[in-house]
Amino acid sequence: MKNFWKILAIIFCSLLLAAHFGRAGLFALQYLSVLMPFLLFWKSKIAARIIQAFLFLGGLEWIRITVYYVKTIPFN
């Protein structure tokens, strides 16, 4: 059951990133984000590292866009 929640979190993050990239008009990254959970079927260390790198870069993107919105939106 523990693995189910981990896999569900990866799928949710991938779909959320796909929506983010689709809204930004970055369709190649959107398709890549949608296809990324399918690497979970490939049981190897390379697939695990690719998914880890994808989630890390996705987190960096969310931090970048959060900083951008905080700087550009006035809070008056």
Buried (B, 14 or more C-beta within 10 A) or exposed (E): EEEEEEEEEBEEBBBEBBEBBBEEEBEEBBEBBBEBBEBBEEEEEEBEEBBEEBBEEBEEBBEEEEEEEEEEEEEE
